[in-house]
Protein backbone atom coordinates (compact mmCIF):
# COMPACT_ATOMS: atom_id res chain seq x y z
CA UNK A 1 0.00 0.00 0.00
CA UNK A 2 1.03 3.59 -0.55
CA UNK A 3 0.99 6.10 2.32
CA UNK A 4 -2.49 7.45 1.48
CA UNK A 5 -5.38 5.12 2.29
CA UNK A 6 -7.04 3.91 -0.92
CA UNK A 7 -10.39 2.20 -0.21
CA UNK A 8 -10.04 -0.34 -3.04
CA UNK A 9 -6.52 -1.24 -2.02
CA UNK A 10 -7.74 -1.59 1.57
CA UNK A 11 -10.53 -3.90 0.35
CA UNK A 12 -8.01 -6.21 -1.33
CA UNK A 13 -5.67 -6.12 1.67
CA UNK A 14 -8.52 -6.81 4.08
CA UNK A 15 -9.90 -9.77 2.11
CA UNK A 16 -6.67 -11.36 0.90
CA UNK A 17 -3.81 -10.46 3.24
CA UNK A 18 -5.32 -10.69 6.72
CA UNK A 19 -5.18 -14.46 7.37
CA UNK A 20 -8.15 -14.61 9.77
CA UNK A 21 -10.43 -12.67 7.43
CA UNK A 22 -9.36 -14.86 4.52
CA UNK A 23 -9.91 -18.03 6.58
CA UNK A 24 -13.43 -16.94 7.51
CA UNK A 25 -14.16 -15.73 3.97
CA UNK A 26 -15.11 -12.16 4.92
CA UNK A 27 -15.95 -9.99 1.90
CA UNK A 28 -16.19 -6.20 1.68
CA UNK A 29 -19.61 -5.31 0.22
CA UNK A 30 -19.42 -1.52 0.51
CA UNK A 31 -16.76 0.92 1.56
CA UNK A 32 -17.02 4.65 2.08
CA UNK A 33 -15.50 7.45 4.14
CA UNK A 34 -17.54 6.78 7.33
CA UNK A 35 -19.30 3.47 6.59
CA UNK A 36 -18.51 -0.03 5.45
CA UNK A 37 -20.47 -3.24 5.00
CA UNK A 38 -18.90 -6.69 5.36
CA UNK A 39 -20.43 -10.01 4.34
CA UNK A 40 -19.55 -13.38 5.82
CA UNK A 41 -20.83 -16.11 3.48
CA UNK A 42 -22.57 -18.84 5.46
CA UNK A 43 -20.76 -22.10 6.14
CA UNK A 44 -22.24 -24.98 8.18
CA UNK A 45 -19.29 -24.87 10.60
CA UNK A 46 -20.46 -21.40 11.73
CA UNK A 47 -23.47 -22.99 13.48
CA UNK A 48 -23.21 -22.77 17.26
CA UNK A 49 -26.69 -24.00 18.18
CA UNK A 50 -27.64 -27.07 16.16
CA UNK A 51 -31.14 -27.29 17.65
CA UNK A 52 -32.34 -23.94 16.22
CA UNK A 53 -29.96 -23.80 14.14
CA UNK A 54 -28.20 -20.47 14.81
CA UNK A 55 -24.86 -18.82 14.05
CA UNK A 56 -22.28 -18.99 16.86
CA UNK A 57 -21.89 -15.74 18.80
CA UNK A 58 -18.13 -15.79 18.30
CA UNK A 59 -18.63 -15.57 14.54
CA UNK A 60 -20.95 -12.61 15.03
CA UNK A 61 -18.48 -10.79 17.28
CA UNK A 62 -15.54 -11.51 14.96
CA UNK A 63 -17.38 -9.93 12.03
CA UNK A 64 -18.40 -6.93 14.16
CA UNK A 65 -14.79 -6.35 15.27
CA UNK A 66 -13.48 -6.67 11.71
CA UNK A 67 -16.05 -4.18 10.39
CA UNK A 68 -15.45 -1.68 13.19
CA UNK A 69 -11.71 -1.86 12.69
CA UNK A 70 -12.04 -1.41 8.96
CA UNK A 71 -14.29 1.64 9.15
CA UNK A 72 -12.01 3.30 11.72
CA UNK A 73 -8.95 2.48 9.62
CA UNK A 74 -10.55 4.38 6.73
CA UNK A 75 -10.42 7.53 8.88
CA UNK A 76 -6.70 7.27 9.59
CA UNK A 77 -4.30 9.64 7.85
CA UNK A 78 -1.89 7.12 6.39
CA UNK A 79 -1.34 3.39 5.95
CA UNK A 80 1.49 3.62 8.50
CA UNK A 81 -1.05 4.31 11.27
CA UNK A 82 -2.43 1.26 13.08
CA UNK A 83 -5.41 0.20 15.18
CA UNK A 84 -5.88 -2.36 17.91
CA UNK A 85 -9.11 -3.32 19.66
CA UNK A 86 -9.46 -2.02 23.21
CA UNK A 87 -13.08 -2.93 23.88
CA UNK A 88 -15.86 -4.69 22.00
CA UNK A 89 -19.39 -4.88 23.33
CA UNK A 90 -21.88 -7.05 21.45
CA UNK A 91 -25.58 -7.14 22.26
CA UNK A 92 -27.16 -10.27 20.81
CA UNK A 93 -30.77 -9.45 19.95
CA UNK A 94 -31.95 -12.65 18.25
CA UNK A 95 -30.42 -15.83 16.80
CA UNK A 96 -28.52 -15.48 13.53
CA UNK A 97 -30.15 -17.64 10.88
CA UNK A 98 -28.03 -20.14 8.91
CA UNK A 99 -27.40 -17.76 6.01
CA UNK A 100 -24.92 -15.03 5.10
CA UNK A 101 -24.13 -12.61 7.90
CA UNK A 102 -23.80 -8.90 7.11
CA UNK A 103 -22.34 -6.17 9.28
CA UNK A 104 -22.76 -2.46 8.69
CA UNK A 105 -20.21 -0.33 10.56
CA UNK A 106 -20.23 3.43 11.01
CA UNK A 107 -17.68 5.73 12.62
CA UNK A 108 -18.77 7.39 15.83
CA UNK A 109 -15.45 9.20 16.25
CA UNK A 110 -11.80 8.83 15.37
CA UNK A 111 -9.31 11.05 17.19
CA UNK A 112 -5.57 11.04 17.78
CA UNK A 113 -5.66 8.17 20.27
CA UNK A 114 -9.05 6.44 20.03
CA UNK A 115 -11.48 5.33 17.38
CA UNK A 116 -15.08 4.36 18.11
CA UNK A 117 -17.39 2.47 15.76
CA UNK A 118 -21.00 1.30 15.97
CA UNK A 119 -22.11 -1.85 14.15
CA UNK A 120 -25.38 -3.56 13.27
CA UNK A 121 -25.47 -7.19 12.12
CA UNK A 122 -28.13 -8.84 9.96
CA UNK A 123 -28.91 -12.32 8.63
CA UNK A 124 -29.32 -12.67 4.87
CA UNK A 125 -29.52 -9.05 3.70
CA UNK A 126 -29.28 -5.49 4.91
CA UNK A 127 -32.53 -3.59 5.35
CA UNK A 128 -32.96 -0.56 3.06
CA UNK A 129 -30.81 2.42 4.11
CA UNK A 130 -33.81 4.75 4.16
CA UNK A 131 -35.64 2.56 6.69
CA UNK A 132 -36.17 4.24 10.07
CA UNK A 133 -33.56 3.36 12.69
CA UNK A 134 -36.02 1.54 14.97
CA UNK A 135 -37.25 -0.55 12.03
CA UNK A 136 -33.64 -1.42 11.13
CA UNK A 137 -32.98 -2.44 14.72
CA UNK A 138 -36.03 -4.67 14.64
CA UNK A 139 -34.30 -6.67 11.89
CA UNK A 140 -30.81 -6.73 13.43
CA UNK A 141 -29.54 -9.92 15.05
CA UNK A 142 -26.94 -7.96 17.05
CA UNK A 143 -25.53 -4.51 17.66
CA UNK A 144 -21.99 -3.72 18.71
CA UNK A 145 -19.87 -0.83 19.87
CA UNK A 146 -16.09 -1.00 19.66
CA UNK A 147 -13.23 1.19 20.85
CA UNK A 148 -9.87 1.02 19.09
CA UNK A 149 -6.43 2.26 20.08
CA UNK A 150 -5.07 4.52 17.33
CA UNK A 151 -1.31 4.22 16.87
CA UNK A 152 0.00 7.17 14.84
CA UNK A 153 3.15 6.26 12.94
CA UNK A 154 2.68 8.32 9.81
CA UNK A 155 3.45 11.76 11.22
N, CA and C of each residue as an Amber inpcrd file, in Angstrom:
protein
   465
   0.8290000  -1.1880000   0.0000000   0.0000000   0.0000000   0.0000000
   0.8720000   1.2500000   0.0000000   0.3630000   2.2990000  -0.6080000
   1.0350000   3.5910000  -0.5480000   0.7090000   4.2360000   0.7890000
   1.2460000   5.4420000   1.0400000   0.9930000   6.1040000   2.3190000
  -0.4520000   6.5620000   2.4800000  -1.0860000   7.0330000   1.4030000
  -2.4890000   7.4500000   1.4820000  -3.3740000   6.2050000   1.4850000
  -4.4910000   6.2730000   2.1970000  -5.3820000   5.1220000   2.2900000
  -6.3310000   5.1230000   1.0950000  -6.1960000   4.1050000   0.2490000
  -7.0420000   3.9150000  -0.9230000  -8.0770000   2.8380000  -0.5780000
  -9.3710000   3.1710000  -0.6050000 -10.3930000   2.2020000  -0.2060000
 -10.3410000   0.8770000  -0.9730000 -10.0880000   0.9120000  -2.2690000
 -10.0420000  -0.3360000  -3.0400000  -8.8220000  -1.1790000  -2.6890000
  -7.7120000  -0.5240000  -2.4450000  -6.5170000  -1.2420000  -2.0190000
  -6.7380000  -1.8430000  -0.6270000  -7.4140000  -1.0890000   0.2320000
  -7.7370000  -1.5890000   1.5660000  -8.6620000  -2.8000000   1.4670000
  -9.6200000  -2.7550000   0.5530000 -10.5290000  -3.8960000   0.3500000
  -9.7180000  -5.1550000   0.0200000  -8.8230000  -5.0490000  -0.9380000
  -8.0110000  -6.2120000  -1.3290000  -7.1490000  -6.6980000  -0.1620000
  -6.5150000  -5.7610000   0.5310000  -5.6730000  -6.1150000   1.6680000
  -6.4980000  -6.8380000   2.7330000  -7.6480000  -6.2860000   3.0390000
  -8.5230000  -6.8060000   4.0830000  -8.9990000  -8.2240000   3.7590000
  -9.3640000  -8.4600000   2.5050000  -9.9010000  -9.7680000   2.1120000
  -8.8160000 -10.8180000   1.8720000  -7.6590000 -10.4050000   1.3660000
  -6.6670000 -11.3640000   0.8960000  -5.4220000 -11.4850000   1.7700000
  -5.0840000 -10.4450000   2.5380000  -3.8060000 -10.4570000   3.2440000
  -3.9290000 -10.5940000   4.7530000  -5.1300000 -10.4490000   5.2870000
  -5.3190000 -10.6930000   6.7240000  -5.7620000 -12.1510000   6.8600000
  -4.8940000 -13.0170000   7.3800000  -5.1780000 -14.4550000   7.3720000
  -6.5210000 -14.8430000   7.9990000  -6.8880000 -14.2410000   9.1130000
  -8.1460000 -14.6100000   9.7740000  -9.3480000 -14.2550000   8.9060000
  -9.3270000 -13.0690000   8.3120000 -10.4250000 -12.6670000   7.4270000
 -10.5210000 -13.6040000   6.2310000  -9.3710000 -13.9570000   5.6740000
  -9.3550000 -14.8620000   4.5180000  -9.8720000 -16.2420000   4.9210000
  -9.4540000 -16.7250000   6.0900000  -9.9070000 -18.0320000   6.5770000
 -11.4300000 -18.0630000   6.7420000 -11.9760000 -16.9960000   7.3190000
 -13.4280000 -16.9420000   7.5070000 -14.1650000 -16.7030000   6.1940000
 -13.5090000 -16.0360000   5.2430000 -14.1590000 -15.7270000   3.9660000
 -14.8710000 -14.3890000   3.9600000 -14.4650000 -13.4690000   4.8350000
 -15.1110000 -12.1550000   4.9220000 -14.8990000 -11.3870000   3.6270000
 -15.9800000 -10.7890000   3.1230000 -15.9480000  -9.9860000   1.8990000
 -16.4170000  -8.5700000   2.1990000 -15.7950000  -7.5990000   1.5400000
 -16.1940000  -6.1990000   1.6760000 -17.2780000  -5.9250000   0.6420000
 -18.4750000  -5.5940000   1.1120000 -19.6070000  -5.3070000   0.2210000
 -19.6610000  -3.8410000  -0.1810000 -19.3670000  -2.9630000   0.7680000
 -19.4230000  -1.5170000   0.5090000 -18.3720000  -0.8480000   1.3740000
 -17.8050000   0.2130000   0.8360000 -16.7610000   0.9210000   1.5620000
 -16.8870000   2.4060000   1.2320000 -16.8890000   3.2160000   2.2740000
 -17.0230000   4.6540000   2.0810000 -16.2610000   5.3800000   3.1670000
 -16.3110000   6.7000000   3.1750000 -15.5040000   7.4480000   4.1390000
 -15.8710000   7.2010000   5.6040000 -17.1340000   6.9560000   5.9210000
 -17.5420000   6.7830000   7.3260000 -18.3880000   5.5310000   7.5330000
 -18.4300000   4.6500000   6.5330000 -19.2960000   3.4730000   6.5910000
 -18.6750000   2.3480000   5.7740000 -18.8550000   1.1320000   6.2640000
 -18.5070000  -0.0330000   5.4480000 -19.4950000  -1.1470000   5.7620000
 -19.6170000  -2.0690000   4.8320000 -20.4690000  -3.2420000   5.0040000
 -19.6300000  -4.4640000   4.6610000 -19.6020000  -5.4260000   5.5770000
 -18.8990000  -6.6870000   5.3560000 -19.9050000  -7.8190000   5.2900000
 -19.5970000  -8.8110000   4.4640000 -20.4310000 -10.0140000   4.3420000
 -19.5770000 -11.2250000   4.7090000 -20.1690000 -12.1030000   5.5020000
 -19.5500000 -13.3820000   5.8170000 -20.4380000 -14.4650000   5.2140000
 -20.0120000 -15.0590000   4.0900000 -20.8270000 -16.1100000   3.4760000
 -21.0160000 -17.2800000   4.4510000 -22.2360000 -17.7690000   4.5220000
 -22.5740000 -18.8430000   5.4580000 -21.7940000 -20.1180000   5.1430000
 -21.3380000 -20.7620000   6.2160000 -20.7600000 -22.1000000   6.1410000
 -21.3410000 -22.8960000   7.3070000 -21.6320000 -24.1740000   7.1040000
 -22.2370000 -24.9800000   8.1820000 -21.4250000 -24.9810000   9.4720000
 -20.1100000 -24.8490000   9.3770000 -19.2910000 -24.8690000  10.6000000
 -19.4410000 -23.6050000  11.4350000 -20.1880000 -22.6120000  10.9540000
 -20.4630000 -21.3980000  11.7340000 -21.6430000 -21.5910000  12.6950000
 -22.3210000 -22.7140000  12.6040000 -23.4670000 -22.9860000  13.4810000
 -22.9670000 -23.2640000  14.8930000 -23.5590000 -22.5600000  15.8600000
 -23.2050000 -22.7710000  17.2580000 -24.3130000 -23.4590000  18.0320000
 -25.5310000 -23.3630000  17.5450000 -26.6870000 -23.9990000  18.1790000
 -27.3540000 -24.8650000  17.1150000 -27.1170000 -26.1660000  17.1870000
 -27.6390000 -27.0750000  16.1590000 -29.1330000 -27.3270000  16.2940000
 -29.7050000 -27.0470000  17.4500000 -31.1380000 -27.2890000  17.6540000
 -31.9880000 -26.2620000  16.9130000 -31.5270000 -24.9990000  16.8670000
 -32.3380000 -23.9420000  16.2240000 -32.3300000 -24.0460000  14.7170000
 -31.3740000 -24.0910000  13.9510000 -29.9590000 -23.8000000  14.1360000
 -29.6850000 -22.2920000  14.1210000 -28.5560000 -21.8930000  14.7290000
 -28.2030000 -20.4730000  14.8110000 -26.6860000 -20.3080000  14.7220000
 -26.2800000 -19.1620000  14.1870000 -24.8600000 -18.8230000  14.0470000
 -24.2310000 -18.6550000  15.4370000 -23.0080000 -19.1230000  15.6020000
 -22.2750000 -18.9920000  16.8620000 -21.9960000 -17.5160000  17.1510000
 -22.1300000 -17.1210000  18.4040000 -21.8920000 -15.7370000  18.8000000
 -20.4720000 -15.2650000  18.5410000 -19.5110000 -16.1630000  18.5820000
 -18.1260000 -15.7950000  18.2990000 -17.9320000 -15.3600000  16.8540000
 -18.6720000 -15.9690000  15.9540000 -18.6260000 -15.5750000  14.5390000
 -19.2000000 -14.1710000  14.3930000 -20.3110000 -13.9270000  15.0740000
 -20.9510000 -12.6090000  15.0310000 -20.0060000 -11.5370000  15.5570000
 -19.3770000 -11.7940000  16.6990000 -18.4840000 -10.7880000  17.2830000
 -17.2230000 -10.5940000  16.4440000 -16.7190000 -11.6520000  15.8250000
 -15.5380000 -11.5140000  14.9610000 -15.8390000 -10.6100000  13.7710000
 -17.0140000 -10.7750000  13.1690000 -17.3830000  -9.9290000  12.0290000
 -17.5860000  -8.4850000  12.4780000 -18.1950000  -8.2840000  13.6350000
 -18.3950000  -6.9250000  14.1580000 -17.0560000  -6.2340000  14.3920000
 -16.1070000  -6.9360000  14.9960000 -14.7940000  -6.3500000  15.2660000
 -14.0620000  -6.0250000  13.9640000 -14.1370000  -6.9110000  12.9980000
 -13.4830000  -6.6680000  11.7070000 -14.0720000  -5.4370000  11.0210000
 -15.3930000  -5.3150000  11.0440000 -16.0500000  -4.1750000  10.3900000
 -15.7350000  -2.8690000  11.1100000 -15.7750000  -2.8840000  12.4280000
 -15.4540000  -1.6810000  13.1930000 -14.0210000  -1.2350000  12.9680000
 -13.1040000  -2.1930000  12.9520000 -11.7100000  -1.8620000  12.6940000
 -11.5080000  -1.3040000  11.2990000 -12.1980000  -1.8850000  10.3290000
 -12.0380000  -1.4070000   8.9560000 -12.5510000   0.0170000   8.7940000
 -13.7260000   0.2980000   9.3370000 -14.2880000   1.6410000   9.1510000
 -13.4430000   2.6890000   9.8750000 -12.8980000   2.3530000  11.0240000
 -12.0130000   3.3020000  11.7160000 -10.7010000   3.4680000  10.9590000
 -10.1930000   2.3920000  10.3900000  -8.9500000   2.4790000   9.6240000
  -9.1050000   3.4410000   8.4490000 -10.2880000   3.4620000   7.8510000
 -10.5460000   4.3780000   6.7320000 -10.3630000   5.8400000   7.1330000
 -10.5320000   6.1450000   8.4080000 -10.4250000   7.5280000   8.8800000
  -8.9940000   7.9110000   9.2630000  -8.0760000   6.9560000   9.2440000
  -6.6950000   7.2700000   9.5890000  -6.0430000   8.0800000   8.4730000
  -4.9520000   8.7290000   8.8050000  -4.3030000   9.6380000   7.8500000
  -3.4320000   8.9100000   6.8360000  -2.8440000   7.8080000   7.2510000
  -1.8870000   7.1160000   6.3880000  -1.8870000   5.6240000   6.6900000
  -1.4010000   4.8400000   5.7560000  -1.3370000   3.3900000   5.9520000
  -0.3180000   2.9930000   7.0140000   0.5220000   3.9190000   7.4360000
   1.4920000   3.6200000   8.4960000   0.8310000   3.6190000   9.8720000
  -0.3090000   4.3030000  10.0030000  -1.0480000   4.3050000  11.2680000
  -1.6540000   2.9180000  11.4940000  -1.8920000   2.5770000  12.7350000
  -2.4260000   1.2620000  13.0840000  -3.5520000   1.3900000  14.0980000
  -4.3250000   0.3040000  14.1990000  -5.4130000   0.2010000  15.1780000
  -5.2770000  -1.1110000  15.9330000  -5.7180000  -1.1140000  17.1710000
  -5.8840000  -2.3630000  17.9090000  -7.1440000  -2.2300000  18.7560000
  -7.8460000  -3.3300000  18.9210000  -9.1060000  -3.3230000  19.6590000
  -8.8400000  -3.1830000  21.1490000  -9.5180000  -2.2060000  21.7610000
  -9.4590000  -2.0230000  23.2120000 -10.6730000  -2.6830000  23.8560000
 -11.8370000  -2.4370000  23.2830000 -13.0760000  -2.9310000  23.8790000
 -14.0780000  -3.2280000  22.7740000 -14.7950000  -4.3250000  22.9340000
 -15.8590000  -4.6910000  21.9980000 -17.0480000  -5.1680000  22.8100000
 -18.1570000  -4.4800000  22.6460000 -19.3890000  -4.8830000  23.3260000
 -20.3760000  -5.3150000  22.2600000 -20.8950000  -6.5280000  22.3960000
 -21.8820000  -7.0460000  21.4510000 -23.1600000  -7.3480000  22.2120000
 -24.2570000  -6.8140000  21.7220000 -25.5790000  -7.1370000  22.2600000
 -26.2720000  -8.0480000  21.2560000 -26.5090000  -9.2880000  21.6720000
 -27.1640000 -10.2720000  20.8060000 -28.6710000 -10.1070000  20.9670000
 -29.3470000  -9.7680000  19.8900000 -30.7730000  -9.4530000  19.9480000
 -31.6620000 -10.6350000  19.5890000 -31.2020000 -11.4620000  18.6770000
 -31.9540000 -12.6460000  18.2510000 -30.9750000 -13.6020000  17.5770000
 -31.3370000 -14.8690000  17.4300000 -30.4170000 -15.8260000  16.8010000
 -30.1380000 -15.4650000  15.3390000 -28.8940000 -15.6590000  14.9390000
 -28.5250000 -15.4840000  13.5320000 -28.9330000 -16.7210000  12.7540000
 -29.6970000 -16.5160000  11.6970000 -30.1530000 -17.6430000  10.8770000
 -28.9790000 -18.2430000  10.0960000 -29.1080000 -19.5000000   9.6760000
 -28.0280000 -20.1360000   8.9090000 -28.0000000 -19.6220000   7.4630000
 -27.5620000 -18.3950000   7.3180000 -27.3990000 -17.7590000   6.0070000
 -26.2980000 -16.7160000   6.1400000 -25.9800000 -16.0350000   5.0460000
 -24.9160000 -15.0320000   5.0990000 -25.1710000 -14.0420000   6.2270000
 -24.0810000 -13.5910000   6.8250000 -24.1340000 -12.6090000   7.9010000
 -23.5550000 -11.3070000   7.3620000 -24.2710000 -10.2060000   7.5660000
 -23.8000000  -8.8960000   7.1120000 -23.6230000  -7.9750000   8.2980000
 -22.5970000  -7.1380000   8.2190000 -22.3380000  -6.1720000   9.2770000
 -22.1240000  -4.8060000   8.6550000 -22.9160000  -3.8450000   9.1000000
 -22.7560000  -2.4580000   8.6850000 -22.0840000  -1.7180000   9.8310000
 -20.9660000  -1.0670000   9.5380000 -20.2120000  -0.3320000  10.5580000
 -20.1600000   1.1370000  10.1920000 -20.3090000   1.9790000  11.2010000
 -20.2260000   3.4320000  11.0140000 -19.3010000   4.0130000  12.0780000
 -18.5700000   5.0420000  11.6780000 -17.6850000   5.7290000  12.6160000
 -18.5190000   6.5820000  13.5640000 -18.2370000   6.4610000  14.8420000
 -18.7750000   7.3880000  15.8330000 -17.7880000   8.5400000  15.9720000
 -16.5020000   8.1800000  16.1290000 -15.4510000   9.1990000  16.2520000
 -14.0900000   8.5430000  16.0800000 -13.1960000   9.2430000  15.4150000
 -11.7960000   8.8340000  15.3690000 -10.9590000  10.0570000  15.6980000
 -10.1760000   9.9480000  16.7770000  -9.3100000  11.0460000  17.1940000
  -7.8510000  10.6410000  17.0890000  -7.0030000  11.3400000  17.8270000
  -5.5710000  11.0440000  17.7790000  -5.1970000   9.7580000  18.5020000
  -6.0100000   9.3540000  19.4760000  -5.6630000   8.1680000  20.2650000
  -6.7070000   7.0670000  20.2490000  -7.9670000   7.4270000  19.9930000
  -9.0450000   6.4420000  20.0340000  -9.9300000   6.5400000  18.8060000
 -10.4470000   5.3930000  18.4040000 -11.4790000   5.3290000  17.3780000
 -12.6600000   4.5750000  17.9490000 -13.8690000   5.0100000  17.6190000
 -15.0850000   4.3620000  18.1070000 -15.9790000   4.0780000  16.9100000
 -16.5010000   2.8590000  16.8510000 -17.3940000   2.4710000  15.7620000
 -18.6230000   1.7750000  16.3240000 -19.7370000   1.9510000  15.6190000
 -20.9990000   1.2990000  15.9720000 -21.3760000   0.3640000  14.8240000
 -21.7820000  -0.8570000  15.1550000 -22.1130000  -1.8510000  14.1500000
 -23.5080000  -2.4290000  14.3620000 -24.1280000  -2.8120000  13.2510000
 -25.3800000  -3.5640000  13.2660000 -25.1780000  -4.7880000  12.3840000
 -25.6430000  -5.9370000  12.8550000 -25.4750000  -7.1910000  12.1180000
 -26.8290000  -7.7630000  11.7370000 -26.8750000  -8.3390000  10.5260000
 -28.1260000  -8.8430000   9.9610000 -27.9020000 -10.2090000   9.3220000
 -28.9350000 -11.0420000   9.3510000 -28.9140000 -12.3180000   8.6330000
 -29.4700000 -12.1010000   7.2350000 -28.7840000 -12.6530000   6.2400000
 -29.3150000 -12.6670000   4.8740000 -29.0740000 -11.4270000   4.0580000
 -29.6220000 -10.2950000   4.4780000 -29.5170000  -9.0540000   3.6980000
 -29.6580000  -7.8550000   4.6230000 -29.1020000  -6.7380000   4.1760000
 -29.2800000  -5.4850000   4.9150000 -30.6650000  -4.9320000   4.6400000
 -31.2860000  -4.3100000   5.6300000 -32.5330000  -3.5920000   5.3510000
 -32.2180000  -2.3480000   4.5160000 -33.2010000  -1.7740000   3.8480000
 -32.9550000  -0.5590000   3.0560000 -32.3800000   0.5540000   3.9310000
 -31.4590000   1.3420000   3.3500000 -30.8070000   2.4230000   4.1060000
 -31.7870000   3.4890000   4.5620000 -32.8610000   3.6940000   3.8100000
 -33.8150000   4.7520000   4.1620000 -34.8460000   4.2960000   5.1930000
 -34.7350000   3.0670000   5.6620000 -35.6380000   2.5560000   6.6900000
 -35.3350000   3.2610000   8.0130000 -36.3580000   3.5730000   8.7720000
 -36.1750000   4.2360000  10.0690000 -35.2880000   3.3800000  10.9760000
 -34.5250000   4.0490000  11.8370000 -33.5600000   3.3610000  12.6940000
 -34.2130000   2.2840000  13.5570000 -35.3740000   2.5560000  14.1280000
 -36.0180000   1.5390000  14.9720000 -36.4730000   0.3380000  14.1520000
 -36.8600000   0.5580000  12.9040000 -37.2480000  -0.5520000  12.0270000
 -36.0180000  -1.3730000  11.6300000 -34.8900000  -0.6990000  11.4290000
 -33.6440000  -1.4180000  11.1260000 -33.2360000  -2.2860000  12.3220000
 -33.3310000  -1.6920000  13.5160000 -32.9750000  -2.4450000  14.7230000
 -33.8660000  -3.6580000  14.9210000 -35.1070000  -3.5490000  14.5110000
 -36.0350000  -4.6720000  14.6400000 -35.6010000  -5.8560000  13.7780000
 -34.7830000  -5.5990000  12.7610000 -34.2970000  -6.6670000  11.8860000
 -32.8910000  -7.1460000  12.2590000 -32.1890000  -6.3880000  13.0850000
 -30.8050000  -6.7330000  13.4350000 -30.7620000  -7.9590000  14.3370000
 -29.7400000  -8.7890000  14.1360000 -29.5450000  -9.9190000  15.0510000
 -28.6330000  -9.5180000  16.2070000 -27.8430000  -8.4440000  15.9960000
 -26.9410000  -7.9630000  17.0480000 -26.5320000  -6.5270000  16.7450000
 -26.1590000  -5.8190000  17.8060000 -25.5280000  -4.5090000  17.6550000
 -24.2120000  -4.5740000  18.4190000 -23.2930000  -3.7110000  18.0370000
 -21.9910000  -3.7160000  18.7070000 -21.4300000  -2.3050000  18.7520000
 -20.6040000  -2.0740000  19.7400000 -19.8660000  -0.8260000  19.8740000
 -18.4240000  -1.2150000  20.1920000 -17.4900000  -0.6440000  19.4570000
 -16.0860000  -0.9970000  19.6630000 -15.2400000   0.2540000  19.8220000
 -14.2080000   0.1280000  20.6500000 -13.2340000   1.1950000  20.8540000
 -11.8780000   0.6400000  20.4260000 -11.1660000   1.4330000  19.6340000
  -9.8740000   1.0220000  19.0910000  -8.7880000   1.9960000  19.5180000
  -7.6190000   1.4580000  19.8130000  -6.4330000   2.2560000  20.0810000
  -5.8660000   2.6980000  18.7360000  -5.6620000   3.9920000  18.5570000
  -5.0690000   4.5240000  17.3280000  -3.5820000   4.7300000  17.5780000
  -2.7630000   4.1080000  16.7610000  -1.3120000   4.2190000  16.8730000
  -0.8340000   5.0200000  15.6680000  -0.4380000   6.2670000  15.9260000
  -0.0050000   7.1660000  14.8430000   1.4750000   6.9450000  14.5540000
   1.7640000   6.4770000  13.3620000   3.1530000   6.2630000  12.9390000
   3.4890000   7.0780000  11.7040000   2.4730000   7.6520000  11.0840000
   2.6770000   8.3160000   9.8080000   2.9990000   9.7860000   9.9030000
   3.2050000  10.3100000  11.0930000   3.4520000  11.7570000  11.2160000
   4.9170000  12.0600000  11.3610000
